[in-house]
């Protein structure tokens, strides 16, 4: 009897849904899209359903500068999902974007012990599969 | 002018708590309620209110009134402000009693996140979570990290460190002080000595949190019974009078300028709470604070004004939170070392201290006991000032 090799388990690749399709389409085209309330000229996090100032749900998708800084971060040592078994310790950050919203992400290309609060970063795009690309950030 | 008590906690009951396997939330909850009724000297037919909360697992709910055959209830609800809920249940019970809706209200919390590791499943509460149906932005966050609450609080602590110079040694001083209290509590899960070196050499969970920055997970239930203040002296046990009560919810815009990670809803609640008695932090004798993480104690001490914002690290570093210190805090060992049943951990120890039943760990002067409950990622906060005296 032959045993079939197990495929390598990596980080879970997100599957877009209706609410996030435009965001993932943007990422695939290497654009970081945020929600934008035209009535308030207010940028909102990608997952926003409505403007948190005027409560309108008439939001647009709008390309952000991709620039920001690290608001805070952690270095994760726990393996809470099998896809991260070979990743620990890895960073998880909150990036405060130049447009205002803070979003969760990862920093690519900077050793864990050199990541600092306040570090200037810009978006890059991690191609996870032919269908799915996700925004991450690198130091500038 | 003397301030009168708003209500009294007349009964406190614990179930078996900890790595207790093979029991349901209903079983734990009814055991805790029975012990609370015995503590108060109340029979079941004298209970006419039931406020219910479950923890990580949805192990109890409105069905508890049937499971315990509570008849002719006048107040029942399933409550949720996450970890803040136990203090809020006492508050809603107090308001209901003052308005004639009920007389003796049970507030109960139960949780069963731990499974027997010898029964095949891991003891971790996260091990069995099925994430295969997660889509969209939730799945994007999972790709970045499945970090749970550990990550949210760790990143809050990191922000505090960056702004104010707070250190791991200072967070560790909190863990050490709380453990010293736990050594005086026969109920506490962790009573072995903990040194700052033990803390610093313990494994990372998510930096900047070591293992000993994080609370444990427990199975079990706690119940308290709230009654009118003027009925309390007729009960079997000494009461803990509710002298002040407040809530605070800061909102989190997750946007530039928002101070959520370092400034909590406790700042809102503190103003309400202190104003009700005309007191300030200098008047508080004992603190029983929600301590899901060491950092939660640090930021709560700041937000209740025991030290200035940003000074929490130096404030705790000399061990003043521990036995014999000038700022006795989490005298039962807290969620870090005693047990973790959400807001029932600080509430139960607040009751023990206020009524003077805390044994070897009893603080001599306990006229005003600050009891705080915290939920979400610093999203939900509620607090009480408890006292052995019906007036202040």
Interface residues (C-beta under 8 A of the other chain):
Chain A: X11 X12 X13 X14 X15 X16 X17 X18 X19 X20 X23 X45 X46 X47 X52 X71 X72 X73 X74 X75 X76 X77 X78 X80 X81 X84 X89 X90 X92 X94 X96 X100 X101 X102 X103 X104 X105 X106 X112 X116 X117 X118 X128 X134
Chain B: X126 X131 X134 X135 X136 X137 X139 X140 X141 X142 X143 X144 X145 X146 X147 X148 X150 X151 X154 X155 X156 X158 X159 X162 X203 X204 X205 X206 X207 X208 X209 X253 X254 X255 X256 X258 X261
